[in-house]
Amino acid sequence: MSTTTTGRLAGKRTVITGATGGMGRVACRMFCEAGARVIGSDLDEAAGRGLEEELRAAGHDFTFKAADVTSEAEVEALAGFVRQRWDGLDVLYNNAGIILGKPLLGTTVEEWDRLHAVNTRSVFLAIRAFAPLMGAGGSIVNISSGGGARAMRNMSAYGSSKAGVILLTKVAALELAPDIRVNAILPGTIDTPMPRNFISRVPAGGEREAAWQALGDGRPLKRVGLPEEVVPLAIFLASDEASFITGVDYFVDGGRAAA
């Protein structure tokens, strides 16, 4: 898929969490292609090193640093690494996330806490750690979900964790203005390993294919999205072109929010 992002982020020092996931890998590549200098972080050290080799071989300024974004100590250590490497930061892209589909009354406390730790607490920890490194013109982009803006059965833990990201984004936009802008993206179903794995619990064969098809048919554009259709919005919000935009949540969901 062609893009028009080249040069939009020239020289911008960027941190991307969830770097080795389906959306994260595309984000790291596309941010680099837009001219950013990127430090990507995730738990999977081997996958991260492979991504680092791939992007560096393509001539990009990319470094991988393993970290658990649910850990205060590890997020602070990651911020220290960034400070030592660059002495500042321009863009923070909070992309890490996980999903769980389970009835409210069947959800365990451990499952609830894990969803909120990865999806919400990580955003809080990252903003708190990295905002002090950002000067005027800084931009924070948080990945929430369409599931955080509407109620869906069996999505109490996931939906509430992503709803928290939406409100946290707005509060951070107020508190960090005028120097730092903070916005959120609310994707619908995007074709990455996370929803594919989610659907994999459906019996194999026609039922599984029908379940995947239904995810696309339930929205006006009649299909699921691609990571390459989400990341360009993040690049725009991170760029100086979005200098008068803050505290906004953007749906990228094939029209599902309007249906």
Residue frames as qw, qx, qy, qz and C-alpha x, y, z in Angstrom:
[[0.000, 0.887, 0.461, 0.000, 0.00, 0.00, 0.00],
 [0.411, 0.437, -0.026, 0.800, 1.39, 3.38, -0.99],
 [0.350, -0.748, -0.412, 0.385, 1.58, 6.18, 1.55],
 [0.278, 0.793, 0.049, 0.540, 2.22, 9.90, 1.58],
 [0.621, -0.775, -0.083, 0.085, 3.99, 10.02, 4.92],
 [0.774, 0.163, -0.064, 0.608, 7.59, 10.39, 3.67],
 [0.325, 0.341, -0.135, 0.871, 9.41, 13.15, 5.53],
 [0.405, -0.731, -0.298, -0.462, 6.50, 14.08, 7.79],
 [0.729, -0.684, -0.019, 0.028, 8.45, 13.13, 10.91],
 [0.662, 0.545, -0.292, 0.423, 11.95, 13.99, 9.74],
 [0.297, 0.420, -0.548, 0.659, 14.32, 13.67, 12.69],
 [0.587, -0.520, 0.097, -0.613, 11.58, 13.31, 15.31],
 [0.102, 0.265, -0.901, 0.327, 12.69, 11.19, 18.26],
 [0.727, -0.163, -0.211, -0.633, 9.95, 8.61, 18.79],
 [0.186, -0.177, 0.925, -0.280, 9.14, 5.82, 21.22],
 [0.698, -0.023, -0.399, -0.595, 6.70, 3.11, 20.12],
 [0.437, -0.242, 0.787, -0.361, 5.43, 0.52, 22.60],
 [0.795, 0.256, 0.497, -0.235, 4.09, -2.88, 21.56],
 [0.170, 0.693, -0.482, -0.507, 6.67, -2.75, 18.80],
 [0.057, -0.237, 0.933, 0.266, 6.72, -6.44, 17.85],
 [0.480, 0.392, 0.707, -0.341, 2.95, -6.93, 17.53],
 [0.477, 0.500, 0.626, 0.361, 1.03, -6.78, 14.27],
 [0.101, 0.964, 0.213, 0.120, 0.25, -3.07, 14.51],
 [0.455, -0.807, 0.215, 0.309, 3.53, -2.28, 16.22],
 [0.642, -0.090, 0.516, 0.559, 5.77, -3.69, 13.51],
 [0.356, 0.678, 0.461, 0.449, 3.94, -1.70, 10.84],
 [0.184, -0.977, -0.106, 0.020, 4.10, 1.42, 13.01],
 [0.578, -0.581, 0.327, 0.471, 7.85, 1.07, 13.51],
 [0.555, 0.184, 0.549, 0.597, 8.41, 0.65, 9.78],
 [0.200, 0.788, 0.441, 0.381, 6.11, 3.46, 8.70],
 [0.317, -0.931, -0.019, 0.182, 7.35, 5.92, 11.33],
 [0.585, -0.384, 0.419, 0.579, 10.89, 5.20, 10.16],
 [0.444, 0.413, 0.568, 0.557, 9.86, 5.67, 6.54],
 [0.006, -0.932, -0.314, -0.182, 8.36, 9.02, 7.56],
 [0.362, 0.681, -0.285, 0.568, 11.82, 10.07, 8.78],
 [0.603, -0.727, 0.136, -0.298, 11.49, 9.43, 12.51],
 [0.282, 0.411, -0.806, 0.320, 14.26, 8.12, 14.71],
 [0.786, -0.336, -0.203, -0.477, 12.56, 5.29, 16.58],
 [0.029, -0.272, 0.894, -0.355, 13.09, 3.32, 19.75],
 [0.727, -0.184, -0.425, -0.506, 10.67, 0.40, 19.79],
 [0.172, -0.325, 0.795, -0.482, 9.86, -1.51, 22.94],
 [0.836, -0.125, -0.291, -0.448, 8.12, -4.80, 23.73],
 [0.754, -0.473, 0.425, -0.167, 8.57, -7.93, 25.81],
 [0.952, 0.195, 0.204, 0.120, 9.82, -10.26, 23.06],
 [0.313, -0.736, 0.416, 0.432, 13.57, -9.69, 22.90],
 [0.515, -0.022, 0.728, 0.451, 14.17, -12.07, 19.99],
 [0.359, 0.720, 0.559, 0.199, 11.40, -10.58, 17.86],
 [0.063, -0.968, -0.030, 0.239, 12.60, -7.10, 18.73],
 [0.398, -0.546, 0.537, 0.506, 16.16, -7.83, 17.67],
 [0.484, 0.287, 0.724, 0.400, 14.88, -9.28, 14.42],
 [0.200, 0.902, 0.382, 0.034, 12.84, -6.14, 13.78],
 [0.250, -0.860, 0.219, 0.388, 15.86, -4.01, 14.59],
 [0.480, -0.221, 0.665, 0.528, 18.01, -5.91, 12.08],
 [0.403, 0.567, 0.664, 0.275, 15.32, -5.65, 9.42],
 [0.090, 0.966, 0.236, -0.046, 14.80, -1.90, 9.78],
 [0.333, -0.755, 0.358, 0.436, 18.47, -1.07, 10.11],
 [0.541, 0.022, 0.688, 0.484, 19.19, -3.11, 6.97],
 [0.306, 0.745, 0.529, 0.267, 16.69, -0.87, 5.20],
 [0.361, 0.378, -0.032, 0.852, 18.68, 2.18, 6.33],
 [0.379, -0.766, -0.268, -0.444, 16.43, 3.30, 9.15],
 [0.070, 0.423, -0.586, 0.687, 17.39, 4.73, 12.55],
 [0.789, -0.375, -0.218, -0.435, 15.72, 2.12, 14.76],
 [0.135, 0.348, -0.823, 0.428, 16.70, 0.64, 18.11],
 [0.715, -0.396, -0.494, -0.298, 14.87, -2.03, 20.08],
 [0.004, -0.360, 0.674, -0.646, 14.79, -1.96, 23.87],
 [0.487, -0.336, -0.800, -0.102, 12.93, -4.69, 25.76],
 [0.122, -0.140, 0.481, -0.857, 10.63, -3.51, 28.55],
 [0.147, -0.494, -0.856, 0.032, 7.46, -4.56, 30.36],
 [0.044, -0.411, -0.122, -0.902, 5.20, -1.52, 30.01],
 [0.609, -0.627, -0.396, -0.282, 3.09, -2.62, 32.98],
 [0.731, -0.354, -0.296, 0.502, 6.11, -2.24, 35.28],
 [0.096, -0.994, -0.024, 0.044, 6.80, 1.18, 36.75],
 [0.545, -0.613, 0.419, 0.389, 10.49, 0.35, 37.18],
 [0.609, 0.122, 0.601, 0.503, 10.91, -0.90, 33.60],
 [0.288, 0.851, 0.360, 0.252, 9.09, 2.05, 32.07],
 [0.247, -0.946, 0.139, 0.155, 11.23, 4.43, 34.07],
 [0.618, -0.357, 0.534, 0.453, 14.33, 2.50, 32.94],
 [0.538, 0.500, 0.535, 0.417, 13.17, 2.81, 29.33],
 [0.063, 0.984, 0.145, 0.087, 12.77, 6.55, 29.81],
 [0.469, -0.752, 0.343, 0.312, 16.29, 6.66, 31.22],
 [0.659, 0.050, 0.578, 0.479, 17.56, 4.83, 28.15],
 [0.355, 0.782, 0.399, 0.322, 15.84, 7.38, 25.91],
 [0.196, -0.976, 0.041, 0.089, 17.23, 10.28, 27.91],
 [0.584, -0.509, 0.473, 0.419, 20.74, 8.88, 27.63],
 [0.595, 0.274, 0.600, 0.460, 20.37, 8.19, 23.91],
 [0.243, 0.650, 0.436, 0.573, 18.68, 11.41, 22.81],
 [0.197, -0.183, -0.345, 0.899, 18.43, 13.78, 25.77],
 [0.381, 0.273, 0.131, -0.873, 14.79, 14.39, 24.85],
 [0.286, 0.287, 0.904, 0.138, 11.74, 13.04, 23.04],
 [0.218, 0.086, -0.261, -0.936, 9.34, 14.36, 20.41],
 [0.699, -0.051, -0.358, -0.617, 6.75, 11.59, 20.00],
 [0.272, -0.138, 0.897, -0.320, 5.33, 8.87, 22.22],
 [0.631, 0.027, -0.487, -0.603, 3.12, 6.25, 20.55],
 [0.424, -0.185, 0.769, -0.441, 1.38, 4.11, 23.19],
 [0.612, 0.216, -0.539, -0.537, 0.49, 1.10, 21.07],
 [0.130, 0.119, -0.966, 0.191, 0.80, -1.89, 23.43],
 [0.634, -0.081, 0.175, -0.749, -2.42, -3.75, 24.12],
 [0.017, 0.005, -0.999, -0.041, -4.12, -7.12, 24.65],
 [0.574, -0.138, -0.252, -0.767, -7.69, -8.40, 24.30],
 [0.075, 0.052, 0.956, -0.279, -10.01, -10.70, 26.23],
 [0.533, -0.175, -0.350, -0.750, -13.53, -11.78, 25.34],
 [0.309, -0.149, -0.898, 0.275, -15.29, -13.24, 28.36],
 [0.369, -0.718, -0.481, -0.341, -18.61, -12.74, 30.17],
 [0.140, -0.707, 0.291, -0.629, -18.47, -10.24, 33.01],
 [0.768, -0.487, 0.228, -0.348, -19.49, -12.78, 35.65],
 [0.984, 0.027, 0.015, 0.173, -16.91, -15.27, 34.40],
 [0.437, 0.724, -0.292, 0.447, -13.98, -12.84, 34.34],
 [0.754, -0.378, -0.350, 0.408, -11.40, -13.44, 37.06],
 [0.261, -0.936, 0.033, 0.233, -9.76, -10.70, 39.07],
 [0.572, -0.367, 0.478, 0.557, -6.42, -11.73, 37.57],
 [0.438, 0.448, 0.588, 0.512, -7.78, -11.36, 34.03],
 [0.007, -0.951, -0.299, -0.075, -9.34, -8.00, 34.85],
 [0.415, -0.813, 0.191, 0.362, -6.14, -6.70, 36.40],
 [0.597, -0.101, 0.539, 0.585, -4.01, -7.93, 33.49],
 [0.341, 0.676, 0.506, 0.413, -6.18, -6.19, 30.88],
 [0.118, -0.983, -0.135, -0.035, -6.11, -2.92, 32.78],
 [0.581, -0.604, 0.295, 0.459, -2.39, -3.18, 33.46],
 [0.536, 0.065, 0.555, 0.633, -1.45, -3.65, 29.80],
 [0.226, 0.642, 0.552, 0.482, -4.10, -1.45, 28.20],
 [0.173, -0.923, -0.220, -0.264, -4.49, 1.42, 30.67],
 [0.606, -0.739, 0.097, 0.276, -1.81, 1.50, 33.37],
 [0.707, 0.022, 0.312, 0.635, 0.90, 1.24, 30.71],
 [0.244, 0.732, 0.287, 0.568, -0.38, 4.43, 29.07],
 [0.407, -0.907, -0.054, -0.096, -0.39, 6.23, 32.42],
 [0.752, -0.470, 0.205, 0.414, 3.12, 5.02, 33.25],
 [0.618, 0.270, 0.331, 0.659, 4.49, 5.98, 29.85],
 [0.063, 0.863, 0.215, 0.453, 2.95, 9.45, 29.84],
 [0.533, -0.845, 0.033, 0.035, 4.25, 10.10, 33.34],
 [0.763, -0.325, 0.286, 0.480, 7.75, 8.87, 32.46],
 [0.560, 0.250, 0.419, 0.670, 8.15, 10.40, 29.00],
 [0.075, 0.920, 0.328, 0.202, 6.26, 13.70, 29.15],
 [0.403, -0.849, 0.110, 0.324, 9.08, 15.30, 31.20],
 [0.577, -0.185, 0.501, 0.618, 11.43, 14.54, 28.28],
 [0.349, 0.586, 0.575, 0.453, 9.24, 16.36, 25.80],
 [0.140, -0.298, -0.083, 0.941, 9.43, 20.05, 25.03],
 [0.435, 0.538, 0.141, -0.709, 7.15, 22.37, 23.09],
 [0.542, 0.436, -0.501, -0.516, 5.69, 20.62, 20.08],
 [0.113, -0.174, 0.973, -0.098, 5.71, 17.16, 21.64],
 [0.693, 0.001, -0.279, -0.664, 2.99, 14.71, 20.68],
 [0.289, -0.115, 0.916, -0.252, 1.54, 11.67, 22.42],
 [0.637, 0.070, -0.440, -0.629, -0.68, 9.26, 20.48],
 [0.403, -0.157, 0.819, -0.377, -2.55, 6.59, 22.42],
 [0.396, -0.039, -0.787, -0.472, -4.19, 3.52, 20.91],
 [0.524, -0.004, 0.554, -0.646, -7.61, 2.91, 22.43],
 [0.088, 0.139, 0.945, 0.285, -10.36, 0.96, 20.62],
 [0.425, -0.266, -0.374, -0.780, -13.84, 1.32, 19.27],
 [0.631, -0.345, -0.695, 0.012, -14.62, -1.21, 21.99],
 [0.332, -0.220, -0.483, 0.780, -13.79, 1.46, 24.55],
 [0.175, 0.038, -0.041, -0.983, -16.53, 3.74, 23.24],
 [0.702, -0.100, -0.265, -0.654, -19.45, 1.31, 23.03],
 [0.613, -0.278, 0.660, -0.335, -20.71, -1.59, 25.11],
 [0.646, 0.274, -0.634, -0.324, -20.22, -5.07, 23.67],
 [0.920, -0.319, 0.041, -0.224, -21.13, -8.38, 25.24],
 [0.950, -0.118, 0.001, 0.290, -18.25, -10.34, 26.79],
 [0.543, 0.495, -0.092, 0.672, -15.95, -7.31, 26.64],
 [0.427, -0.884, -0.183, -0.046, -16.20, -5.82, 30.13],
 [0.671, -0.525, 0.150, 0.501, -12.50, -5.99, 30.98],
 [0.516, 0.180, 0.396, 0.738, -11.29, -5.01, 27.51],
 [0.068, 0.768, 0.411, 0.486, -13.87, -2.29, 26.94],
 [0.420, -0.895, -0.138, 0.062, -13.39, -0.63, 30.31],
 [0.660, -0.386, 0.207, 0.611, -9.61, -0.70, 29.95],
 [0.394, 0.300, 0.428, 0.756, -9.82, 0.98, 26.55],
 [0.134, -0.874, -0.375, -0.277, -12.44, 3.46, 27.77],
 [0.567, -0.724, -0.040, 0.391, -9.92, 4.46, 30.40],
 [0.553, -0.030, 0.323, 0.767, -7.44, 5.31, 27.67],
 [0.135, 0.683, 0.447, 0.561, -9.94, 7.67, 26.06],
 [0.346, -0.912, -0.198, -0.090, -10.53, 9.67, 29.24],
 [0.678, -0.489, 0.128, 0.533, -6.85, 9.56, 30.23],
 [0.489, 0.313, 0.365, 0.728, -6.03, 11.03, 26.82],
 [0.039, -0.825, -0.325, -0.461, -8.39, 13.95, 27.37],
 [0.552, -0.819, -0.066, 0.141, -7.15, 14.67, 30.88],
 [0.689, -0.243, 0.237, 0.640, -3.52, 14.50, 29.75],
 [0.355, 0.557, 0.366, 0.656, -4.32, 16.85, 26.85],
 [0.241, -0.916, -0.191, -0.258, -5.62, 19.41, 29.33],
 [0.656, -0.715, 0.083, 0.227, -2.79, 19.04, 31.83],
 [0.696, -0.156, 0.338, 0.614, 0.10, 18.91, 29.34],
 [0.344, 0.776, 0.306, 0.432, -1.06, 21.80, 27.15],
 [0.598, 0.726, -0.026, -0.338, 0.17, 24.03, 25.66],
 [0.076, -0.660, 0.698, 0.266, 3.49, 22.28, 25.07],
 [0.115, -0.113, 0.975, 0.156, 2.43, 18.66, 24.49],
 [0.653, 0.069, -0.219, -0.722, -0.51, 17.45, 22.41],
 [0.261, -0.081, 0.945, -0.182, -2.28, 14.20, 23.35],
 [0.659, 0.188, -0.216, -0.696, -4.72, 12.34, 21.07],
 [0.555, -0.086, 0.814, -0.148, -6.21, 8.87, 20.81],
 [0.434, 0.215, -0.651, -0.584, -6.97, 6.52, 17.93],
 [0.655, 0.001, 0.601, -0.459, -9.87, 4.09, 18.25],
 [0.230, 0.240, -0.813, -0.479, -9.40, 1.29, 15.70],
 [0.875, -0.001, 0.060, -0.481, -12.11, -1.17, 14.84],
 [0.911, -0.103, 0.381, 0.118, -11.15, -4.70, 13.88],
 [0.250, 0.804, -0.488, -0.229, -7.74, -4.57, 12.21],
 [0.968, 0.183, -0.172, -0.019, -6.22, -7.59, 10.47],
 [0.070, 0.671, -0.675, 0.297, -3.38, -8.42, 12.86],
 [0.435, 0.052, -0.889, 0.134, -2.51, -11.55, 14.85],
 [0.156, -0.013, 0.643, -0.749, -4.46, -10.33, 17.93],
 [0.675, 0.170, 0.156, -0.701, -7.98, -10.52, 16.43],
 [0.666, 0.281, -0.640, -0.261, -6.97, -13.53, 14.35],
 [0.239, 0.123, -0.887, 0.376, -5.99, -15.35, 17.55],
 [0.397, 0.064, 0.458, -0.793, -9.23, -14.18, 19.16],
 [0.749, 0.246, -0.181, -0.588, -11.26, -15.73, 16.33],
 [0.403, 0.329, -0.853, -0.042, -9.16, -18.91, 16.46],
 [0.254, -0.051, 0.818, -0.513, -11.23, -20.05, 19.44],
 [0.737, 0.290, 0.068, -0.606, -14.18, -20.48, 17.09],
 [0.817, 0.012, 0.570, 0.082, -14.33, -24.07, 15.70],
 [0.194, -0.362, 0.608, 0.680, -12.21, -24.46, 12.58],
 [0.266, 0.353, 0.819, 0.366, -13.77, -24.41, 9.14],
 [0.024, 0.600, 0.500, 0.623, -16.79, -22.53, 7.95],
 [0.404, -0.824, -0.392, 0.075, -17.81, -21.21, 11.36],
 [0.521, -0.500, 0.037, 0.691, -14.45, -19.56, 11.90],
 [0.279, 0.174, 0.447, 0.832, -14.48, -18.05, 8.41],
 [0.154, -0.725, -0.549, -0.386, -18.02, -16.80, 8.98],
 [0.476, -0.758, -0.276, 0.351, -17.04, -15.24, 12.29],
 [0.433, -0.287, 0.206, 0.829, -14.17, -13.37, 10.66],
 [0.112, 0.403, 0.562, 0.713, -16.39, -12.28, 7.77],
 [0.275, -0.794, -0.539, -0.067, -18.97, -11.02, 10.24],
 [0.448, -0.570, -0.118, 0.679, -16.41, -8.69, 11.81],
 [0.184, -0.081, 0.381, 0.902, -16.16, -6.90, 8.47],
 [0.095, -0.485, -0.712, -0.498, -19.80, -7.17, 7.45],
 [0.304, -0.709, -0.568, 0.286, -20.89, -5.39, 10.62],
 [0.190, -0.606, 0.008, 0.773, -19.49, -2.06, 9.40],
 [0.505, 0.752, 0.127, -0.403, -20.49, 0.14, 6.43],
 [0.239, 0.704, -0.585, -0.323, -17.25, -0.48, 4.50],
 [0.961, 0.097, -0.022, -0.257, -17.91, -4.24, 4.74],
 [0.806, 0.288, -0.408, 0.317, -14.40, -5.34, 5.68],
 [0.664, -0.645, -0.078, 0.371, -11.86, -5.28, 8.46],
 [0.161, 0.964, -0.208, -0.039, -9.05, -2.76, 8.32],
 [0.842, 0.245, -0.216, 0.429, -5.31, -3.02, 7.81],
 [0.565, -0.569, -0.130, 0.583, -2.53, -1.66, 10.05],
 [0.378, 0.070, 0.308, 0.871, -1.43, 0.49, 7.11],
 [0.119, -0.650, -0.464, -0.589, -4.80, 2.25, 7.36],
 [0.544, -0.781, -0.293, 0.095, -4.33, 3.15, 11.02],
 [0.668, -0.319, -0.001, 0.672, -0.66, 4.12, 11.29],
 [0.308, 0.425, 0.244, 0.816, -0.83, 7.05, 8.82],
 [0.328, -0.828, -0.270, -0.366, -3.26, 8.77, 11.18],
 [0.720, -0.600, -0.080, 0.340, -0.80, 8.29, 14.04],
 [0.590, 0.063, 0.173, 0.786, 1.93, 9.78, 11.86],
 [0.029, 0.682, 0.293, 0.669, -0.25, 12.78, 11.06],
 [0.529, -0.812, -0.205, -0.137, -1.10, 13.33, 14.73],
 [0.755, -0.411, 0.022, 0.510, 2.59, 13.07, 15.62],
 [0.518, 0.318, 0.241, 0.756, 3.56, 15.57, 12.94],
 [0.107, -0.275, -0.161, 0.942, 3.64, 19.35, 13.01],
 [0.204, -0.246, -0.577, -0.751, 0.69, 19.34, 10.60],
 [0.498, -0.566, -0.642, -0.138, -1.52, 18.45, 13.58],
 [0.330, 0.126, -0.421, 0.835, -0.18, 21.28, 15.73],
 [0.348, -0.199, 0.141, -0.905, -3.69, 22.59, 16.59],
 [0.786, -0.185, -0.449, -0.382, -5.18, 19.19, 17.45],
 [0.148, 0.231, -0.831, 0.483, -5.26, 17.82, 20.99],
 [0.365, 0.041, 0.663, -0.652, -7.64, 15.94, 23.26],
 [0.690, 0.277, -0.195, -0.639, -9.41, 14.23, 20.35],
 [0.553, -0.101, 0.827, 0.004, -10.32, 10.57, 19.80],
 [0.436, 0.440, -0.464, -0.633, -10.44, 9.34, 16.20],
 [0.835, 0.094, 0.505, -0.199, -12.34, 6.28, 15.03],
 [0.271, 0.476, -0.711, -0.441, -10.65, 4.18, 12.34],
 [0.439, 0.017, 0.847, -0.299, -13.27, 1.47, 12.07],
 [0.055, 0.158, 0.834, 0.525, -14.78, 1.33, 8.60],
 [0.344, -0.322, -0.265, -0.841, -17.77, 3.39, 9.70],
 [0.458, -0.321, -0.820, 0.125, -18.81, 1.16, 12.62],
 [0.142, -0.266, -0.476, 0.826, -19.12, 4.16, 14.96],
 [0.301, 0.131, -0.135, -0.935, -21.70, 5.70, 12.64],
 [0.395, -0.122, -0.817, -0.402, -23.73, 2.54, 12.07]]
